[in-house]
Amino acid sequence: MTVDRPARKVGFVPTPGESSNSGTTLQTVERALAFLEAVAEAPSPPQLRDVAQAIGLKVTTSYHLLNTLRRAGYVTRRADGSLRIGPRAAVLYNGLMRHLAGQEDLRPVIERLSAETLETAYLTRLTESGVVVQMVVEGLHAVRVSGLYVGFSGSEHERASGKAVLAHMGDEDRVQLLAKSTASMDPMARRQLSASLPRELEQIRQEGCALDEERFQKGASCVAAPYFHADGRIAGSVAVSVPCDRFTQARDSLTAAVQTAAAAVSQALGYWAPADGAEEGIEL
């Protein structure tokens, strides 16, 4: 049994630093990308009607998208009608890996964290696209949390791994990332978040870790700690995700393990925390 997040709907938001009107977008391209993601995220090879329903499009429209993606080699269709990611998608994956491989030597730290806690462990990195999952090591428990994958970003205001980074960003960069992360929220919910999040981020800075108890995934809890570049800039976060029924009992030990792992990553990047731990206050 795993705890999975459902496939996302059609709808894309600008990267940090861009406004929603920074340029013209092509709806057909957005739909094709949503189609491709729905196929990739399906727990088992889906049928065309399943993908159409997942992204909120008519079957006829989805059929045209399928034909385009098949011709380009990004999706294949078996004799039984089931869809799979095609071999051409490896070009995108390989490109992603080339950019992320610079920290591959940090994998032993994440593997050790997973082995110590028996839970799924993650390494994220702050990029122009957001707080991106760079590495995932699955836990050894039969029941474990899944749903995050290498390359995932978004929902930084909900994910512990995102909040651990937000707490240490400069004001301008934080505002830009939050604008992207909360783009789909209704105005009232965004105002409520603006009122509560600064206090939460301040607490994260003081305690050295961020928590998420079923805010991002139903049935899942997560604890994350930040790591830093040699010059002290926030670089990303280390996290473990745990089914809620195990998190309550293991919360303290998980927090300690995550903070130790994050410190090891920071040291590997040449960063050493100030003796007094003093930092400036933050504002949303």
Backbone as a ProteinNet text record, in pm:
[ID]
protein_1_A
[PRIMARY]
MTVDRPARKVGFVPTPGESSNSGTTLQTVERALAFLEAVAEAPSPPQLRDVAQAIGLKVTTSYHLLNTLRRAGYVTRRADGSLRIGPRAAVLYNGLMRHLAGQEDLRPVIERLSAETLETAYLTRLTESGVVVQMVVEGLHAVRVSGLYVGFSGSEHERASGKAVLAHMGDEDRVQLLAKSTASMDPMARRQLSASLPRELEQIRQEGCALDEERFQKGASCVAAPYFHADGRIAGSVAVSVPCDRFTQARDSLTAAVQTAAAAVSQALGYWAPADGAEEGIEL
[TERTIARY]
84.6	0	88	54.4	126.7	28.7	78	-2.7	38.4	-48.9	-13.7	-92.3	-30.6	-96.8	-155.3	-280.2	-341.5	-272.6	-292.3	-233.6	-288.6	-205.7	-246.6	-335.1	-413.1	-500.2	-424.1	-489.6	-430.9	-417.6	-307.2	-289.1	-144.5	-80.3	59.9	76.2	174.7	197.4	339.6	367.4	501.2	604.3	729.4	839.1	865	934.2	961.2	1027.3	982.3	1037	957.2	862.3	778.8	637	568.2	427.9	342.8	215.1	126.4	107	135.1	124.5	259.3	362.5	496.7	512	417.7	425.5	305.1	284.6	172.3	202	104.1	119.3	28.2	63.2	-14.3	-92.4	-223.7	-308.6	-285.3	-261.3	-239.5	-115	-10	112.6	87.3	16	-15.7	-93.8	-187.9	-268.6	-183.8	-94	-7.6	82.6	136.2	220.7	140	17.3	-68.6	-102	-125.1	-151.9	-31.8	86.5	208.4	228.7	205.9	221.9	119.6	-3	-107	-70.3	-14	30.8	145	238.4	355.7	317.5	217.1	183.9	79	17.9	-84.8	-23	-89.9	-34.5	-19.2	-99.6	-87.1	-116.8	-69.1	-88.1	-235.1	-267.1	-406.7	-460.4	-591.1	-658.1	-676	-704.6	-721.6	-830.8	-941.7	-1052.1	-1009.7	-921	-871.9	-791.2	-706.2	-624	-711.6	-808.5	-898.8	-970.8	-1017.2	-1086.7	-992.1	-868.6	-772	-736.1	-732.8	-692.6	-810.6	-931.9	-1051.5	-1074.9	-1040.3	-1061.4	-1153.9	-1211.8	-1295.5	-1207.9	-1268.9	-1193.9	-1143.8	-1225.9	-1183.7	-1060.4	-1058.2	-940.6	-819	-840.1	-730.3	-677.8	-766	-723.4	-625.5	-653.2	-562.1	-427	-432	-307.4	-227.8	-297.1	-230.6	-160.9	-229.1	-169.1	-41	-44.9	72.7	188.5	159.8	264.4	318.2	231.9	277.6	372.4	334.8	418.9	555.9	558.9	685.4	764.5	703.2	774.3	766.5	679.6	671	567.9	477.4	378.2	362.5	345.1	315.6	180.1	115.7	-15	-8.1	-37.8	-33	-159.5	-158.7	-273.2	-401	-388.2	-505.5	-553	-488.3	-527.9	-459.6	-380.7	-315.4	-199.4	-176.5	-75.4	45.4	162.5	287.6	375.5	465	561.2	653.3	677	758	906.5	988.5	1134.2	1190.1	1120.1	1172.1	1176.8	1093.7	1092.9	1226.8	1306	1437.7	1528.4	1505.5	1585.4	1565.3	1439.4	1409.7	1467.7	1452	1503.2	1654.8	1722.1	1868.5	1915	1840.5	1874.5	1858.4	1751.3	1729.8	1842.5	1880.4	1984.6	2119.3	2146.3	2273.7	2281.1	2168.4	2167	2168.3	2110.8	2101.9	2220	2299.9	2405.3	2516.3	2523	2629.5	2631.3	2515.6	2509.7	2487.4	2514.7	2493.7	2581.4	2694.3	2780.2	2716.5	2600.9	2528.8	2435.4	2421.9	2330.2	2358.1	2484.1	2507.4	2442.7	2435.6	2372.6	2223.8	2158.3	2014.3	1986.5	2071.7	2055.7	2072.3	2166.9	2188.6	2068.2	2011.5	1892.9	1775.7	1755.3	1646.6	1669.9	1793.8	1825	1808.9	1845	1835	1690	1607.3	1467.6	1371.9	1415.9	1334.1	1222.7	1232.2	1129.8	1184.2	1092.9	1131.9	1199.4	1318.7	1397.9	1417.2	1422.3	1432.7	1544.4	1600.6	1686.8	1624.7	1600.5	1549.2	1654.6	1635.6	1728.3	1648.8	1688	1623.3	1674.2	1583.2	1617.2	1522.4	1536.8	1445.3	1304	1289.7	1157.3	1089.5	1162.8	1107.1	1195.9	1137.2	1209.3	1187.7	1287.4	1276.1	1331.3	1255.3	1303.6	1415.5	1533	1649.6	1681.1	1644.5	1682	1576	1540.4	1442.8	1498	1497	1534.2	1415	1353.3	1231.9	1260.1	1162.6	1173.5	1156.2	1190.8	1186.8	1057.1	973.9	846.5	754.9	671.5	574	475.3	435.1	347.5	433.9	444.9	532	468.9	522.1	471.2	539.7	461.7	517.1	440.6	473.8	403.5	494.7	605.5	705.2	808	865.5	957.6	1063.3	1172.8	1280.3	1225.5	1244.6	1195.3	1068.7	1004.6	880.1	907.9	819	823.8	681.5	664.1	531.6	484	375.6	316.2	418.6	512	617	560	446.2	387.1	320.1	303.5	242.9	346.1	440	540.2	638.2	671.7	775.5	906.1	937.7	1062.5	1064.1	946.5	938.4	946.1	875.7	875	1012.5	1086.9	1221.3	1309.9	1284.7	1361.4	1306.4	1173.8	1112	1157	1172.7	1208.4	1343.9	1429.8	1566.1	1594.6	1491.6	1509.1	1502.7	1559.9	1544.4	1400	1358.9	1219.3	1168.7	1243.6	1197.9	1183.7	1283.6	1277.6	1163.8	1141.6	1033.5	897.1	877.6	750.1	725.7	829.3	815.3	780.7	848.3	820.4	680.5	640.3	505.4	398	424.6	327.6	302.1	406.6	390.1	323.4	371.6	323.3	175.2	126	-12.4	-102.2	-55.2	-129.3	-270.1	-289.8	-420.8	-513.6	-466.2	-548.3	-648.4	-763.6	-859.8	-809.5	-853.5	-800.8	-812.6	-923.9	-941	-838.1	-818.5	-719.8	-579.8	-551.7	-420.1	-399.3	-503.5	-491.8	-469.5	-539.3	-520.3	-378.1	-326	-188.2	-90	-114.3	-25.9	-21	-131.5	-136.3	-65.8	-70.5	-18.3	122.7	158.9	285.9	409.5	414	535.1	568.1	467.1	491.7	544.7	489	535.3	679.3	712.2	849.1	948.4	907.4	993.4	1018.7	915	930.4	1023.8	1013.2	1100.3	1246.2	1271.1	1407.5	1461.4	1375.6	1419.8	1444.6	1358.3	1367.4	1457.4	1485	1573.7	1508.2	1375.2	1306	1164.5	1105.5	968.3	886.1	758.9	668.5	551.8	502	380.8	303.3	189.4	106.3	-23.2	-23.2	-137.7	-180.6	-93.8	-129	-103.6	1.7	33.9	-25.5	-18.7	-71.9	-156.9	-275.4	-361.6	-294.5	-290.6	-234.1	-83.9	-20.6	125.9	172.9	280.1	347	491.7	550	685.4	759.5	887.4	974.2	1093.6	1134.3	1242.8	1332.3	1458.4	1555.5	1632.8	1672.8	1743.1	1891.8	1950.6	2096.2	2140.7	2270.5	2317.5	2442.7	2456.1	2579.4	2693.6	2814.3	2930.5	2922.6	2857.2	2847.9	2728.3	2655.3	2544.5	2409.1	2403.5	2273.9	2200.1	2068.4	1989.2	2004	2024.9	2047.7	1934.9	1870.6	1765	1727.3	1670.5	1628.2	1641	1646.7	1646.7	1519.8	1452.1	1323.1	1298.4	1211.5	1156.1	1004	935.8	790.1	746.8	644.1	605.8	453	395.2	252.1	219.5	108	76.6	75	32.2	21.8	158.2	266.8	401.2	468.5	423.3	493.2	484.8	368.9	350.2	452.7	473.9	566	711.7	742	882.9	923	838.7	861.3	997.8	1033.7	1159.3	1280.7	1278.5	1393.3	1405.2	1292.2	1295.1	1349.7	1305.9	1353.5	1504.1	1553.9	1697.7	1775.3	1723.2	1792.3	1796	1685.9	1680	1774.4	1777.7	1866.6	2013.4	2045.7	2183	2221	2130.1	2156.6	2172	2085.9	2095	2227.7	2271.2	2399.9	2514.4	2504	2607.3	2612.7	2495.7	2492.1	2553.4	2516.9	2574	2726.7	2776.9	2921.7	2988.7	2921.2	2976.2	2986.8	2899.7	2902.9	2994.1	3057.8	3152.6	3095.2	2971.6	2907.8	2923.2	2952.6	2956.2	2869.7	2773.3	2678.6	2750	2706.5	2763.4	2744	2835.9	2830.6	2706	2662.1	2546.2	2415.8	2421.1	2301.1	2212	2262.5	2179.4	2157.5	2031.9	1997.6	1896.4	1880.4	1784.9	1643.3	1547.1	1406.5	1356.5	1237.2	1181.8	1045.4	1006.4	872.8	818.2	687.8	624.7	598.7
-120	0	124.9	221.3	347.3	462.3	577.9	698.9	782.4	797	865	993.8	1090.6	1215.6	1202.1	1244.6	1229.2	1312.1	1272.3	1346.1	1487.7	1580.4	1720.4	1751	1856.9	1900.3	1992.7	2025.3	2120	2254.4	2322.1	2454.6	2474.7	2573.3	2598.3	2739.9	2760.4	2891.9	2934.9	3066.1	3114.3	3075.7	3070.8	3045.2	3171	3158.4	3276.1	3386.6	3510	3622.3	3658	3572.7	3601.1	3631.9	3717.7	3743.4	3655.1	3643.5	3558.5	3613.5	3744.4	3801.6	3826.8	3753.6	3780	3736.9	3663.1	3620.9	3537.6	3523.6	3443.7	3295.7	3219.9	3074.6	3004.7	2882.7	2803.2	2697.3	2706.6	2613.3	2469.9	2450.9	2315.6	2252.6	2334	2282.4	2250.3	2337	2310.9	2180.2	2159.3	2036.9	1913.4	1925.5	1812	1775.1	1876.9	1850	1787.8	1836	1777.8	1632.4	1604.2	1467.2	1378.4	1426.4	1348.5	1322.1	1423	1405.8	1308	1312.7	1221.4	1076.1	1052.2	916.4	874.7	966.4	935.6	909.4	981	972.1	865.3	806.7	704.8	584.1	528.2	413.6	288.4	278.1	168.4	226.9	163.2	219.9	253.9	381.4	423	405.7	407.7	416.1	563.5	589.5	727.8	799.3	731.5	796.2	832.9	752.3	782.7	911.5	927.5	1047.7	1170	1154	1264.7	1311.9	1217.6	1252.8	1319.2	1269.9	1322.8	1468.2	1506.4	1642.4	1729.2	1674.8	1754.3	1793.8	1705.7	1733.9	1629.9	1666.2	1572.2	1461.2	1344	1230.8	1263.7	1334.1	1366.8	1456.6	1555.8	1643	1564	1477.2	1395.6	1300	1253.9	1163.6	1234.7	1361.1	1436.8	1459.3	1485.8	1500.9	1371.2	1260	1130.3	1106.1	1134.4	1112.6	1194.9	1318.8	1405.7	1351.6	1313.5	1263.7	1127.9	1045.7	916.6	938.7	1029.1	1054	1107.6	1187.2	1243.8	1144.7	1031.4	929.5	945.1	1035.8	1059.7	970.9	911.2	819.6	702.2	582.8	465.5	409	339.4	278.4	131.4	46.3	-97.9	-146.8	-276.4	-335.6	-330.6	-334.2	-328.4	-185.1	-88.4	50.4	124.4	54.5	120.8	207.2	317.1	415	406.8	430.3	431.2	544	588.9	689.8	630	704.3	655	679.3	617.6	626.3	766.8	851.3	986.7	1067.7	1031.3	1103.3	1092.1	990.8	974.8	1094.4	1163.8	1282.5	1388.4	1409.3	1506.7	1462.1	1333.7	1281.8	1295.2	1260.8	1269.3	1413.8	1506.5	1647.1	1691.1	1646.1	1677.5	1621.2	1499	1434.6	1505.6	1559.2	1630.6	1752.3	1818.7	1936.9	1900.2	1785	1746.1	1662.4	1613.3	1518.6	1580.8	1715.2	1779.5	1743.6	1703.3	1668.8	1518.4	1440.1	1295.9	1234.8	1299.4	1246.2	1263.2	1331.6	1344.4	1226	1140	1026.7	942.2	913.6	832.8	891.8	1024.1	1086.5	1053.8	1062.7	1036	886.6	803.6	658.8	621.5	685.4	658.3	704.5	819	869.2	773.3	723.5	628.5	497.6	450.3	325.3	339.1	455.8	477.7	488.4	554.9	577.7	472.9	399.3	303	370.8	503.4	580.8	636.7	686.5	746.2	881	899.1	1019.9	1094.2	1227.9	1312.4	1414.9	1452.9	1569.9	1664.3	1790.4	1889.4	1996	2070.8	2178.6	2299.3	2417.6	2541.1	2581.6	2592.4	2632.3	2744.1	2791.8	2893	2839	2707.7	2646.1	2624.5	2640.5	2617	2523.7	2462.9	2365.6	2229.3	2182.3	2065.2	1940.9	1832.8	1705.3	1654.6	1636.4	1594.1	1446.5	1392.5	1255.1	1195.2	1069.5	998.1	859.7	822.9	687.4	629.7	528	470.5	403.3	411.6	346	196	126.2	-20	-76.1	8.9	-38.6	-82.4	-181.8	-226.6	-114.2	-40.2	75.7	199.9	274.8	391.7	498.4	617.3	729.7	733.5	756.2	775.9	890.7	921.4	1028	1141	1163.4	1260	1186.8	1258.6	1195.4	1296.5	1248.5	1336.8	1433	1561.7	1664.6	1732.2	1677.3	1737.7	1871.4	1968.1	2095.9	2147.3	2250	2306.2	2283.3	2353	2341.6	2365.1	2456.5	2481.2	2531.2	2599.8	2651.5	2542.2	2422.3	2309	2205.7	2178.2	2074.5	2120.2	2030.2	2061.5	2094.1	2020.6	2043.7	2180	2232.1	2365.6	2473.2	2453.5	2553.8	2568	2458.7	2465.7	2557.7	2562.7	2650.8	2793.3	2807.3	2939.9	3020.2	2951.1	3018.4	3086.7	3045.7	3099	3176.7	3203.8	3280	3429.1	3510.1	3654.3	3692.6	3809	3849.5	3849.4	3908.3	3919.9	3783.4	3698	3564.2	3482.9	3499.8	3425.5	3466.6	3596.2	3645.5	3590	3587	3535.3	3386.7	3309.2	3166.3	3139.8	3215	3197.2	3233.7	3333.9	3370.9	3253.5	3180.4	3061.8	2948.3	2924.2	2811.3	2822.7	2946.1	2967.3	3015	3005	3061.2	3004.9	2879.6	2816.6	2836.5	2903.2	2924.2	3037.1	3027.1	3136.9	3252.8	3376.2	3495	3489.1	3436.4	3431.6	3339.1	3221.7	3127.1	3186.8	3263.3	3324.3	3430.5	3506.4	3606.8	3540.8	3429.7	3357.9	3305.5	3255	3204.8	3318.2	3434.4	3548.9	3592.9	3570.3	3608.5	3508.1	3379.8	3275.2	3228.7	3236	3177.3	3245.9	3379.3	3439.6	3385.8	3362.8	3307.2	3165	3088.8	2950.7	2947.4	3035.3	3037.8	3082.1	3175.9	3217.6	3101.5	3023.1	2906.5	2803.8	2786.9	2693.9	2737	2865.7	2916.7	2894.2	2911.9	2895.4	2749	2659.9	2518.2	2438.8	2493.6	2425.9	2317.4	2309.6	2209.2	2255.4	2196	2225.7	2098.4	2112	1997.6	2014.2	1902.9	1899.1	1775	1795.8	1684	1684.8	1608.6	1589.5	1716.3	1815.5	1933.5	1910.1	1836.7	1811.5	1680.2	1576.8	1445.6	1390.3	1345.1	1282	1156	1144.3	1024.4	1026.6	1138.6	1144.7	1264.7	1244.3	1351.7	1359.3	1479.5	1499.2	1595.4	1572	1665.7	1694.1	1821.7	1862	1962.8	1965.4	2062.2	2121.2	2247.5	2313.2	2278.2	2290.5	2286.7	2406.5	2441.3	2569.4	2556.6	2654.7	2667.1	2712.4	2705.9	2746	2890.7	2976.7	3118.6	3149.6	3046	3066	3080.1	3086.4	3094.2	2960.6	2967.2	2845.8	2768.9	2638.1	2555.2	2456.3	2409.7	2310	2252.6	2133.8	2072.2	1920.9	1861.6	1715.9	1680.2	1573.6	1542.9	1393.3	1352.3	1217.4	1228.6	1141.2	1134.2	1003.2	1012.1	899.5	890	771.2	759.5	815	883	954.8	865.9	741.6	655.8	621.5	635	611.5	741.1	852.2	978.4	1023.8	1009.6	1059.5	1000.9	870.4	803.6	832.4	852.8	865.2	1008.9	1103.9	1243	1296.1	1279.3	1334.5	1271.4	1138.8	1071.4	1103.3	1115.4	1151.6	1292.3	1384.3	1522.5	1529.1	1458.7	1459	1400.1	1292	1227.5	1318.2	1387	1476.8	1595.1	1652.2	1764.9	1724.7	1604.9	1555.6	1537.8	1482.2	1461.5	1594.7	1692.4	1823.6	1891.8	1877.6	1935	1869.5	1738.4	1667.3	1715.8	1740.4	1792.7	1931.7	2018.3	2152.9	2147.7	2061.1	2049.1	1998.8	1907.6	1857.1	1968.3	2069.1	2183.2	2294.8	2273.1	2369.9	2469.7	2446	2541.2	2495.8	2591.5	2564.8	2668.7	2626.3	2717.5	2809.6	2937.6	3030.3	2974.8	3007.1	2954.6	2998.5	3125.4	3172.9	3141.7	3102.6	3068.4	3187.4	3311.1	3429.6	3460.7	3493.3	3533.9	3646.1	3717.5	3827	3774.5	3857.1	3819.8	3813.3	3759.9	3742.1	3805.7	3837.3	3888.7	3820.4	3800.5	3740.6	3849
0	0	0	-85	-88.2	-82.6	-45.5	-42.1	-161.2	-262.1	-385.9	-403.1	-469.2	-502	-641.2	-664.8	-795.9	-902.6	-1029.3	-1140.2	-1144.3	-1188.6	-1190	-1309.2	-1300.4	-1408.4	-1504.3	-1618.1	-1711	-1642.1	-1662.2	-1604.1	-1564.2	-1621.4	-1592.5	-1542.3	-1456.7	-1397.6	-1428.3	-1425.8	-1460.5	-1357.1	-1399	-1306	-1225	-1109	-1028.1	-1109.7	-1088.5	-1162.4	-1284.8	-1325.9	-1440.5	-1393	-1464	-1434.7	-1522.7	-1487.8	-1566.8	-1706.6	-1731.6	-1865.2	-1928.7	-1888.4	-1939.7	-2084.5	-2140	-2278.7	-2316.1	-2446.6	-2494.9	-2478.5	-2432.9	-2420.7	-2520.6	-2555.4	-2650.1	-2573.8	-2580.3	-2506.7	-2552.3	-2680.5	-2731.5	-2668.9	-2653.9	-2592.4	-2445.7	-2375.4	-2235.1	-2221.3	-2310.5	-2305.6	-2336	-2432.7	-2467.1	-2349.4	-2280.4	-2164.5	-2051.5	-2030.3	-1927.4	-1961.4	-2089.4	-2134.4	-2102	-2136	-2113.3	-1964.6	-1880	-1736.2	-1680.1	-1731.4	-1682.4	-1712.4	-1829.7	-1863.2	-1771	-1748.7	-1666.3	-1521.8	-1468.5	-1326.9	-1296.3	-1397.9	-1374.2	-1303.6	-1201	-1128.2	-1213.9	-1320.7	-1417.8	-1555.2	-1663.6	-1797.1	-1823.8	-1845.9	-1859.6	-2001	-2011.4	-2139.9	-2175.5	-2302	-2346.9	-2267.3	-2241.7	-2169.2	-2025.9	-1966.1	-1830.7	-1830.6	-1931.4	-1941	-1967.3	-2057.9	-2088.1	-1962.6	-1881.6	-1758.2	-1659.1	-1650.3	-1553.6	-1581.9	-1709.3	-1743.3	-1784.4	-1775.9	-1799.5	-1943.8	-2038.5	-2179.9	-2243.1	-2356.7	-2430.1	-2488.3	-2506.5	-2562.3	-2702.2	-2782.1	-2919	-2917.9	-2828.7	-2817.2	-2771.8	-2674.9	-2623.5	-2730	-2817.4	-2924.7	-3017.9	-3050	-3136	-3065.9	-2936.1	-2860.6	-2862.4	-2844.9	-2846.4	-2979.8	-3089.5	-3221	-3237.5	-3189.6	-3200.9	-3118	-2994.4	-2905.8	-2952.2	-3007.6	-3062.2	-3179.3	-3268	-3384.8	-3343.7	-3236.1	-3188	-3103.2	-3066.7	-2989.8	-2839.7	-2790.5	-2646.5	-2577.1	-2651.9	-2595.7	-2691.4	-2636.6	-2718.1	-2676.3	-2768.2	-2740.5	-2775.6	-2676.9	-2696.9	-2766.4	-2802.3	-2872.8	-2789.3	-2655.7	-2570	-2543.9	-2608.1	-2593.1	-2480.2	-2398.4	-2285.8	-2334.6	-2262	-2300.7	-2209	-2266.7	-2191.8	-2242.9	-2158.5	-2200.7	-2305.7	-2414.5	-2524.1	-2504.6	-2587.5	-2570.8	-2589.6	-2664.2	-2687.2	-2558	-2459.8	-2332	-2260.5	-2296.4	-2233.7	-2261.8	-2373.8	-2405.1	-2296.8	-2254.6	-2150.1	-2016.6	-1986	-1858.8	-1851.8	-1960.9	-1962	-1946	-2006.9	-1989.9	-1846	-1780.9	-1640.4	-1555.4	-1581.9	-1502.4	-1517.1	-1635.4	-1653.8	-1563.1	-1542.8	-1457.4	-1309.5	-1275.9	-1136	-1087.9	-1180.4	-1143.4	-1061.1	-1054.8	-981.2	-834.1	-778	-637	-615.9	-719.4	-707.3	-598.4	-568.3	-462.6	-324.8	-318.7	-192	-167.9	-266.6	-252.8	-128.4	-92.3	27.6	153.3	162.9	279.1	282.1	167.6	160.1	177.5	121.9	141.4	288.1	354.7	497	579.6	543.8	613.9	598.4	478	454.5	529.2	527.4	596.3	747.1	800.4	944.1	990.1	911.6	951.1	895.2	792.3	718.5	639.5	624.2	554.9	423.7	338.4	212	237.8	183.1	205.2	73.4	83.2	-35	-19.1	-131.8	-138.4	-239.9	-202.9	-296.5	-320.6	-428.8	-461.7	-506.2	-461.3	-503.1	-640.6	-737.2	-873.5	-916.5	-1038.6	-1090.6	-1103.9	-1111.4	-1123.7	-989.3	-879.7	-747.2	-667.3	-565.2	-483.3	-548.1	-620.2	-706.3	-636.7	-640.8	-587.3	-677.2	-619	-695.3	-676.3	-563.1	-530.8	-439.9	-464.4	-381.8	-351.5	-222.7	-181.9	-106.6	-163.2	-106.3	28	118.8	248.3	237.6	345	343.9	401.6	463.2	516.6	401.7	428.9	328.9	297.7	399.8	381.5	392	284.1	281.8	193.6	204.5	127.4	-8.7	-113.4	-247.4	-312.6	-435.7	-505.6	-548.4	-474.4	-518.6	-604.6	-701	-794.2	-834.3	-888.1	-932.7	-1036.7	-1013.4	-1103.7	-1055.9	-950.5	-900.6	-834.8	-859.4	-789.1	-776	-694.7	-672.8	-530.8	-491.9	-358.3	-248.1	-272.8	-173.6	-40.8	-44.4	79	161.4	103.6	174.1	214.1	125.2	151.1	259	349.9	448.1	378	272.3	199.2	132.8	98.3	40.9	146.7	257.8	364.4	429.5	438.8	495.8	413.6	282.9	194.6	199.3	192.2	196.2	318.5	430.2	555	548	455.1	449.9	321.4	243	120	149.1	60.7	69.3	40.6	88.8	77.7	-66.4	-157.3	-296	-361.6	-342.3	-402	-341.9	-210.7	-145.6	-201.5	-217.2	-270.8	-410.5	-492.6	-628.7	-629.2	-543.5	-538.2	-483.9	-382.9	-328.4	-430.3	-513.5	-616.9	-710.8	-741.3	-826.7	-749.9	-628.9	-550.1	-516.9	-497.3	-454.8	-567.9	-691.1	-804.7	-818	-780.2	-796.9	-677	-571.1	-451.7	-475.5	-409.8	-419.6	-333.5	-363.1	-294.5	-142.8	-89.6	55	119.2	58.5	111.9	104.9	0.1	-11.9	95.9	126	232.2	367.9	391.8	518.3	528.9	418.7	418.4	444.2	382.8	402.3	547.6	620.7	761.6	851.5	815	903.4	868.1	740.9	697.8	757.6	769.4	828.6	966.6	1049.8	1183.6	1173.9	1080.8	1063.9	1014.2	920.8	869.1	976.3	1060.6	1171.2	1267	1294.1	1381.6	1317.5	1187.6	1116.5	1129.1	1116.8	1129.9	1270.3	1369.3	1507.7	1542.4	1493.1	1528.5	1434	1317.4	1224	1141.3	1143.3	1063.8	1033.7	930.9	890.5	894.8	929.1	937.8	841.4	794.8	712.2	754.3	815.8	859.6	779.9	670.9	581.5	508.4	497.3	418.4	270.3	239.3	98.7	49.8	131.3	94.4	207.6	174.5	273.8	326.7	460	521.9	536.9	499.1	503.5	584.9	659.8	732.9	684	697.1	647.7	738.8	756.8	828	737.5	731.7	642.2	711.7	670.8	722.7	605.4	615.6	505.3	501.5	383.1	372.6	289.1	298	247.5	161.6	69.7	-7.8	83.7	33.1	112.4	157.7	76.4	111.9	201.2	245.4	336	270	137.1	69	79.9	90.8	98	-32.9	-23.6	-141.8	-166.5	-58.8	-75.4	59.8	58.2	183.2	176.2	294.4	310.8	387.7	347.6	409.9	414.6	506.1	505.8	511	438.2	439.1	503.6	589	674.4	680.9	675.2	702.4	840.8	853.7	977.4	1101.2	1086.8	1204.8	1264.1	1185.9	1239.1	1282	1227.6	1250	1395.2	1457.4	1593.7	1689.6	1682.5	1774.4	1742.4	1613.8	1572.5	1542.3	1573.6	1532.9	1577.6	1703	1754	1687.3	1675.2	1614.5	1465.5	1398.1	1256.3	1237.4	1322.9	1313.9	1333.4	1432.9	1459.3	1341.9	1284.9	1172.8	1050.4	1022.8	907.5	926.3	1046	1070.9	1060.5	1107.2	1094.8	948.9	869.7	727.5	654.7	686.5	621.8	655.5	780.9	819.7	742.9	720	644.3	500	440.8	304.1	299.5	395	400.3	410.5	496.5	513.9	386.4	316	190.3	86.3	97.9	6.7	57.3	172	224.3	322.3	368.6	460.2	604.9	691.9	835.8	903.6	984.4	1047.6	1145.4	1155	1254.6	1394.7	1483.2	1619.5	1692.7	1668.6	1742.5	1673	1546	1471.2	1442.4	1462.9	1445.5	1299.6	1264.6	1129.4	1137	1029	1025.7	1021.5	1064.6	1059.5	916.5	897.5	765.3	756.3	634.4	608.7	486.7	480.1	363.5	260.1
[MASK]
++++++++++++++++++++++++++++++++++++++++++++++++++++++++++++++++++++++++++++++++++++++++++++++++++++++++++++++++++++++++++++++++++++++++++++++++++++++++++++++++++++++++++++++++++++++++++++++++++++++++++++++++++++++++++++++++++++++++++++++++++++++++++++++++++++++++++++++++++++++++++++

